[in-house]
Amino acid sequence: MNLVRACLFIVSCIFVSGCHNYSLKAESDAASRWLASDITQYRQAAASVGPLSPKEPMNVRLAHSDLFLFAQVFDRVRTLYVHEVDKQSLLLAAAEGMRRTVPDPTNVSNRVLVASAIQGMLSSLDPYSSYLDAEHWRALRDQTSGEFGGIGIQVRMGKGYIEVISPIDGTPAAEAGVQPGDHILSADGKSFAKMALRDAVLILRGRPGSIVKLSIKRQKLPEFNLSIERAIIKVASVRSSFKKNIGYIRVSRFSDRTGAEVQAAISTIWDNLGDSLKGFVLDLRRNPGGLFDQSIEVADLFLDKGRIVSTRARSNDFHYRATKGDLSRGRPLVVLIDKGSASAAEIVAGALKDNLRATLIGSRTFGKGSVQTILPLSSEERLKLTTSIYLTPSGRTVEGGITPHIEVLSAKKDKTDLQLEHALDWLRRR
């Protein structure tokens, strides 16, 4: 009897799950049909006030691939986004985003309108979710693999501007004095007020040796222009050195080999300093983040046990724990942080702080506490979607930033690195 009940329960669960999936598919199909109708209405309204482009007949039907693309994105947002989202709000954002990005629909293809609608829908969620076509997906791969052409900044979308999370060490942007928190209003006269982040990023990139003129607003200062020469950006994510008997490790971003490079740096420091080693400085300043898995690897190198980070999705939590083997052998550790430390850098700083493994020196971090997952849409298209938030081992979110144990503001005029000097002095006194 119990077996019969169990079988009936399993069958009922399968039926309910199947009905739920069918309902979601029906919603996605209805959403794509709604978009097709909205595009037709938008074209008709535009045609009534001006001549219609002969290249794009007004009554053209959306291709199945366009309808399928929108349905895919709509479905994944509804099922996988970190928070539940109202479907009507998504459709309204899609319509508004399409009209904002493409004010004249009579001279563009249906795919441009569909892509604009998708981006409008995603930008209504948060500053990080985005649709990546073939060109933008290639640009993202280049960035995480460690070499690309541009000025060398990590950015996020603001309201009418793009905000600098951090310039990358040794790049034209860093050398030109671009700072975390700068608001870039335009590039070469092209305003970012109504532009998608992915398109703004492509404008900043370009042929090495070419000049891009930025219009920047910095805190209370008047708006100013800054011309920067583009270059091939080769991101060496890790470099290390010795400060007398202290090992210094600089991590500028988390790319696909950062964990292995930090491990090699620790080994090199031990080989050179041996028992005279008093401690380590792990410098995460102006580190805009990068690959989530690499932040786990780096934190694990300095921990022998304990939780590194937790991720909280819509329906479940997942916990990442350290494995046995602190390669720094328990030596005193200082982590340097500032406003440019974001995302993956905050995971490492939060893990080492909450596990009482490190002393944090510097200033409050950027405060990006969400995880984006790259979801395939086709062989050449991807959806970057916020699927979870992350929590430090103590259960706190990093939204609003991680505060240091010892606040030391960076020198604005003097070239002396006050934060690093304070860290070295702190370690020498241990």
C-alpha positions as CSV (number, residue, x, y, z in Angstrom):
1,M,0.0,0.0,0.0
2,N,2.8,2.4,0.9
3,L,4.5,1.5,-2.4
4,V,1.3,2.3,-4.3
5,R,1.1,5.7,-2.5
6,A,4.7,6.4,-3.2
7,C,4.2,5.7,-6.9
8,L,1.1,7.9,-7.0
9,F,3.0,10.7,-5.3
10,I,5.9,10.4,-7.8
11,V,3.5,10.4,-10.8
12,S,1.6,13.4,-9.3
13,C,4.9,15.3,-8.9
14,I,5.9,14.5,-12.5
15,F,2.5,15.7,-13.7
16,V,2.7,18.9,-11.7
17,S,6.2,19.6,-12.9
18,G,5.2,18.9,-16.5
19,C,2.2,21.2,-16.2
20,H,4.4,23.9,-14.7
21,N,7.0,23.6,-17.5
22,Y,4.2,23.6,-20.1
23,S,2.7,26.8,-18.5
24,L,6.1,28.5,-18.6
25,K,6.6,27.6,-22.3
26,A,3.1,28.9,-23.0
27,E,4.0,32.1,-21.3
28,S,7.2,32.5,-23.3
29,D,5.5,31.7,-26.6
30,A,2.8,34.3,-25.7
31,A,5.5,36.8,-24.9
32,S,7.2,36.4,-28.2
33,R,3.9,36.8,-30.0
34,W,3.2,39.9,-28.0
35,L,6.6,41.3,-29.1
36,A,5.9,40.5,-32.8
37,S,2.6,42.4,-32.5
38,D,4.3,45.3,-30.6
39,I,7.0,45.6,-33.3
40,T,4.4,45.7,-36.0
41,Q,2.5,48.5,-34.1
42,Y,5.7,50.4,-33.6
43,R,6.5,50.3,-37.3
44,Q,3.0,51.3,-38.3
45,A,3.0,54.3,-35.9
46,A,6.4,55.4,-37.2
47,A,5.2,55.0,-40.8
48,S,2.2,57.2,-40.2
49,V,4.4,60.2,-39.4
50,G,7.2,59.6,-42.0
51,P,8.2,57.7,-45.1
52,L,8.9,54.0,-44.6
53,S,12.3,52.7,-45.5
54,P,12.0,50.6,-48.7
55,K,14.5,48.2,-47.2
56,E,12.2,47.0,-44.5
57,P,8.5,46.5,-45.5
58,M,6.2,47.3,-42.6
59,N,4.3,44.1,-42.7
60,V,7.4,41.9,-42.6
61,R,6.9,38.9,-40.2
62,L,9.4,38.1,-37.5
63,A,11.6,35.1,-38.3
64,H,11.1,32.1,-36.2
65,S,14.7,32.5,-34.9
66,D,13.8,36.0,-33.6
67,L,10.7,34.8,-31.9
68,F,12.6,31.9,-30.4
69,L,15.4,34.1,-29.2
70,F,13.1,36.4,-27.3
71,A,11.1,33.4,-25.9
72,Q,14.4,31.8,-24.6
73,V,15.5,34.9,-22.8
74,F,12.0,35.6,-21.4
75,D,11.8,32.0,-20.1
76,R,15.2,32.1,-18.5
77,V,14.6,35.3,-16.7
78,R,11.3,34.0,-15.4
79,T,12.8,30.8,-14.1
80,L,16.5,31.5,-13.3
81,Y,16.8,35.2,-12.3
82,V,17.8,35.6,-8.6
83,H,14.4,37.2,-7.8
84,E,10.9,36.4,-9.1
85,V,10.0,39.0,-11.7
86,D,6.5,40.0,-12.9
87,K,6.0,39.1,-16.5
88,Q,4.1,42.3,-17.3
89,S,6.9,44.4,-16.0
90,L,9.4,42.5,-18.2
91,L,7.2,43.1,-21.3
92,L,6.8,46.8,-20.5
93,A,10.6,47.1,-20.0
94,A,11.2,45.4,-23.4
95,A,8.8,47.8,-25.2
96,E,10.3,50.8,-23.5
97,G,13.9,49.6,-24.1
98,M,13.2,49.0,-27.8
99,R,11.7,52.5,-28.3
100,R,14.4,54.2,-26.3
101,T,17.3,52.5,-28.2
102,V,15.7,52.6,-31.7
103,P,13.7,55.8,-32.0
104,D,13.2,55.2,-35.8
105,P,12.1,51.5,-36.4
106,T,11.6,52.0,-40.2
107,N,15.3,51.6,-41.2
108,V,16.5,48.7,-39.0
109,S,16.1,44.9,-39.2
110,N,13.7,43.0,-37.0
111,R,16.8,41.4,-35.2
112,V,17.9,44.9,-34.1
113,L,14.5,45.6,-32.7
114,V,14.3,42.2,-30.9
115,A,17.8,42.6,-29.5
116,S,16.9,46.1,-28.3
117,A,13.8,44.8,-26.6
118,I,15.8,42.0,-24.9
119,Q,18.4,44.4,-23.7
120,G,15.7,46.8,-22.4
121,M,14.1,43.9,-20.5
122,L,17.4,42.8,-19.0
123,S,18.6,46.3,-18.1
124,S,15.4,46.7,-16.0
125,L,16.7,43.9,-13.7
126,D,20.1,45.2,-12.7
127,P,23.2,46.8,-14.1
128,Y,24.9,43.5,-14.8
129,S,22.5,41.2,-16.8
130,S,22.9,41.5,-20.5
131,Y,22.3,39.9,-23.9
132,L,25.5,39.0,-25.7
133,D,25.4,38.6,-29.5
134,A,28.4,37.1,-31.3
135,E,30.5,40.3,-31.2
136,H,29.8,41.0,-27.5
137,W,30.3,37.4,-26.5
138,R,33.7,37.4,-28.3
139,A,34.7,40.6,-26.5
140,L,33.8,39.1,-23.1
141,R,35.9,36.0,-23.9
142,D,38.8,38.2,-24.8
143,Q,38.5,40.1,-21.6
144,T,38.6,37.0,-19.3
145,S,41.3,35.3,-21.4
146,G,43.7,38.2,-20.6
147,E,44.3,40.2,-23.8
148,F,42.2,42.7,-25.7
149,G,42.3,46.2,-27.3
150,G,41.0,49.2,-25.5
151,I,41.8,51.6,-22.6
152,G,41.6,49.1,-19.7
153,I,38.7,49.7,-17.4
154,Q,36.0,47.7,-15.8
155,V,32.6,49.4,-15.9
156,R,28.9,49.0,-15.0
157,M,25.8,50.8,-16.2
158,G,24.6,53.9,-14.4
159,K,21.7,56.2,-15.0
160,G,22.7,58.0,-18.2
161,Y,26.4,57.1,-17.9
162,I,28.7,54.2,-17.4
163,E,30.5,54.0,-14.0
164,V,34.1,53.0,-13.6
165,I,34.4,50.1,-11.2
166,S,38.2,50.2,-11.5
167,P,41.0,50.9,-14.1
168,I,43.2,47.9,-14.7
169,D,46.9,48.2,-13.6
170,G,49.3,49.4,-16.1
171,T,46.7,50.2,-18.8
172,P,46.2,53.6,-20.6
173,A,43.2,54.3,-18.4
174,A,45.1,53.8,-15.2
175,E,48.1,55.9,-16.4
176,A,45.7,58.7,-17.6
177,G,44.3,59.0,-14.0
178,V,40.9,57.4,-14.4
179,Q,39.5,56.6,-11.0
180,P,37.0,54.2,-9.5
181,G,33.6,55.9,-9.3
182,D,34.2,58.1,-12.3
183,H,31.1,58.6,-14.5
184,I,31.8,58.5,-18.2
185,L,29.1,60.4,-20.0
186,S,30.3,60.0,-23.6
187,A,33.1,58.9,-25.8
188,D,34.1,60.7,-29.0
189,G,30.9,62.7,-28.8
190,K,28.6,59.6,-28.5
191,S,26.4,59.9,-25.5
192,F,26.0,56.9,-23.2
193,A,22.6,58.3,-21.9
194,K,20.5,55.8,-23.8
195,M,23.1,53.3,-24.8
196,A,23.3,49.7,-23.6
197,L,26.4,48.9,-21.6
198,R,27.6,46.2,-24.0
199,D,27.5,48.8,-26.9
200,A,29.3,51.4,-24.8
201,V,32.1,48.9,-24.0
202,L,32.6,48.3,-27.7
203,I,33.0,52.0,-28.4
204,L,35.7,52.3,-25.8
205,R,37.6,49.5,-27.5
206,G,39.3,50.0,-30.8
207,R,42.5,50.0,-32.8
208,P,45.7,50.3,-30.7
209,G,47.2,53.7,-31.2
210,S,43.8,55.4,-31.8
211,I,42.6,58.1,-29.5
212,V,39.3,58.1,-27.6
213,K,38.0,61.3,-26.0
214,L,36.0,60.8,-22.9
215,S,33.7,63.2,-21.1
216,I,33.9,62.5,-17.4
217,K,32.1,63.6,-14.2
218,R,34.0,63.0,-11.0
219,Q,32.2,63.6,-7.7
220,K,31.8,67.4,-7.1
221,L,34.2,68.4,-9.8
222,P,33.0,70.1,-13.1
223,E,32.7,67.8,-16.1
224,F,36.0,67.4,-17.9
225,N,37.4,65.8,-21.1
226,L,40.2,63.2,-21.1
227,S,41.8,61.8,-24.2
228,I,43.3,58.3,-23.9
229,E,45.4,56.4,-26.5
230,R,44.1,52.8,-26.9
231,A,46.5,49.9,-26.6
232,I,46.6,46.1,-26.5
233,I,45.5,45.3,-23.0
234,K,47.5,42.4,-21.7
235,V,46.2,41.7,-18.3
236,A,48.8,40.0,-16.1
237,S,46.5,39.2,-13.3
238,V,49.2,38.5,-10.7
239,R,52.6,39.9,-9.9
240,S,54.7,39.4,-6.8
241,S,57.8,40.8,-5.1
242,F,59.6,41.0,-1.7
243,K,59.4,43.9,0.7
244,K,62.5,42.9,2.7
245,N,61.1,40.0,4.7
246,I,57.5,40.4,3.6
247,G,55.9,38.8,0.6
248,Y,53.8,41.1,-1.6
249,I,51.2,39.6,-4.0
250,R,49.2,41.9,-6.3
251,V,46.0,40.5,-7.9
252,S,44.7,43.0,-10.5
253,R,41.7,40.9,-11.6
254,F,40.5,37.3,-11.5
255,S,41.1,35.7,-15.0
256,D,41.3,32.0,-15.9
257,R,44.7,31.3,-14.4
258,T,44.7,33.6,-11.3
259,G,44.5,30.8,-8.8
260,A,47.5,29.0,-10.2
261,E,49.4,32.2,-10.5
262,V,48.8,33.2,-6.9
263,Q,49.9,29.7,-5.8
264,A,53.1,30.0,-7.8
265,A,53.7,33.4,-6.3
266,I,53.4,32.0,-2.7
267,S,55.8,29.2,-3.6
268,T,58.3,31.7,-5.0
269,I,58.1,33.9,-1.9
270,W,58.8,30.9,0.4
271,D,61.7,29.7,-1.8
272,N,63.4,33.1,-1.5
273,L,62.6,34.1,2.0
274,G,62.2,30.8,3.9
275,D,61.9,31.0,7.6
276,S,62.7,34.8,7.6
277,L,59.2,35.4,6.0
278,K,57.2,37.5,8.5
279,G,54.0,37.6,6.5
280,F,52.1,38.4,3.3
281,V,50.4,41.4,1.7
282,L,47.6,40.4,-0.7
283,D,46.7,43.6,-2.7
284,L,43.2,43.6,-4.1
285,R,42.9,47.3,-4.6
286,R,41.5,48.5,-8.0
287,N,40.5,44.8,-8.6
288,P,37.1,44.9,-10.4
289,G,36.6,41.1,-10.0
290,G,36.3,38.5,-12.7
291,L,35.8,34.7,-12.6
292,F,33.9,33.5,-9.6
293,D,35.7,30.1,-9.4
294,Q,39.1,31.8,-9.3
295,S,38.1,33.8,-6.3
296,I,37.3,30.5,-4.5
297,E,40.7,29.1,-5.5
298,V,42.6,32.2,-4.2
299,A,40.8,32.4,-0.9
300,D,41.4,28.6,-0.4
301,L,45.1,29.1,-0.7
302,F,45.2,31.1,2.5
303,L,42.7,29.0,4.5
304,D,42.9,25.6,6.2
305,K,39.2,25.2,6.9
306,G,35.9,27.1,7.0
307,R,33.4,28.5,4.6
308,I,34.6,30.7,1.8
309,V,31.3,32.0,0.4
310,S,27.7,31.1,0.0
311,T,25.5,31.8,-3.0
312,R,21.8,32.2,-2.7
313,A,19.7,31.6,-5.8
314,R,15.9,31.8,-6.0
315,S,15.3,28.3,-4.8
316,N,18.5,27.1,-3.0
317,D,21.7,28.0,-1.3
318,F,25.1,26.6,-2.1
319,H,28.1,26.7,0.2
320,Y,31.8,26.7,-0.8
321,R,34.3,25.5,1.8
322,A,38.0,25.6,2.1
323,T,40.1,22.5,1.7
324,K,42.9,21.6,4.1
325,G,46.3,23.2,3.3
326,D,47.0,26.9,4.0
327,L,50.0,27.5,1.7
328,S,50.9,30.6,3.6
329,R,51.4,28.3,6.7
330,G,49.5,30.6,9.0
331,R,51.9,33.6,8.5
332,P,50.3,37.0,9.3
333,L,48.3,38.3,6.3
334,V,47.1,41.8,5.3
335,V,44.6,42.3,2.6
336,L,44.6,45.7,0.9
337,I,41.2,46.9,-0.3
338,D,39.6,50.1,-1.7
339,K,36.6,51.4,-3.6
340,G,37.9,49.7,-6.7
341,S,37.8,46.2,-5.1
342,A,34.6,44.5,-6.4
343,S,32.8,41.3,-6.9
344,A,35.4,38.4,-6.9
345,A,37.8,40.6,-4.9
346,E,35.2,41.1,-2.3
347,I,34.6,37.4,-2.0
348,V,38.3,36.8,-1.2
349,A,38.4,39.8,1.3
350,G,35.1,38.7,3.0
351,A,36.3,35.1,3.3
352,L,39.6,36.0,4.9
353,K,38.0,38.6,7.2
354,D,35.2,36.5,8.5
355,N,37.5,33.4,9.0
356,L,39.7,35.7,11.1
357,R,42.6,34.9,8.8
358,A,43.5,38.4,7.6
359,T,43.6,42.0,8.7
360,L,41.9,44.3,6.1
361,I,43.5,47.7,5.5
362,G,42.4,50.5,3.2
363,S,38.9,51.8,2.5
364,R,35.4,50.4,2.0
365,T,35.0,48.2,-1.1
366,F,32.7,48.8,-4.1
367,G,29.8,46.6,-3.0
368,K,28.9,44.2,-5.8
369,G,27.2,41.2,-4.2
370,S,25.7,39.3,-7.1
371,V,26.8,36.4,-9.3
372,Q,26.2,36.4,-13.1
373,T,25.9,33.1,-15.0
374,I,26.7,32.8,-18.7
375,L,23.8,30.9,-20.3
376,P,24.0,29.6,-23.9
377,L,21.3,30.8,-26.4
378,S,22.9,29.5,-29.6
379,S,26.4,28.7,-30.8
380,E,27.3,32.4,-30.9
381,E,24.9,34.1,-28.5
382,R,24.8,34.1,-24.7
383,L,22.7,35.5,-21.9
384,K,24.6,37.0,-18.9
385,L,22.1,36.8,-16.1
386,T,22.2,37.5,-12.4
387,T,21.3,34.1,-10.9
388,S,22.3,34.5,-7.3
389,I,23.7,36.8,-4.6
390,Y,26.7,35.8,-2.5
391,L,27.1,36.0,1.2
392,T,30.3,36.1,3.3
393,P,30.9,33.3,5.8
394,S,29.1,35.3,8.5
395,G,26.0,35.4,6.3
396,R,26.3,39.1,5.3
397,T,25.8,40.4,1.8
398,V,28.6,42.7,0.4
399,E,26.1,45.2,-1.0
400,G,27.3,48.5,0.4
401,G,30.8,47.3,0.5
402,I,33.2,45.5,3.0
403,T,34.7,47.7,5.6
404,P,38.4,47.3,6.6
405,H,39.7,46.6,10.1
406,I,42.0,49.6,9.7
407,E,40.9,52.5,7.5
408,V,43.7,54.2,5.7
409,L,42.7,56.6,2.9
410,S,44.9,56.6,-0.2
411,A,47.2,59.6,-0.8
412,K,45.7,62.0,-3.4
413,K,48.8,64.2,-4.1
414,D,51.8,62.4,-2.5
415,K,53.1,59.5,-4.6
416,T,53.8,57.5,-1.4
417,D,51.5,54.5,-1.1
418,L,50.2,55.1,2.4
419,Q,48.0,52.0,2.5
420,L,50.9,49.7,1.5
421,E,53.3,51.4,3.9
422,H,50.8,50.9,6.7
423,A,50.4,47.2,5.9
424,L,54.1,46.6,5.8
425,D,54.6,48.5,9.1
426,W,51.7,46.5,10.7
427,L,53.3,43.2,9.6
428,R,56.8,44.2,10.8
429,R,55.4,44.8,14.3
430,R,53.8,41.4,14.6
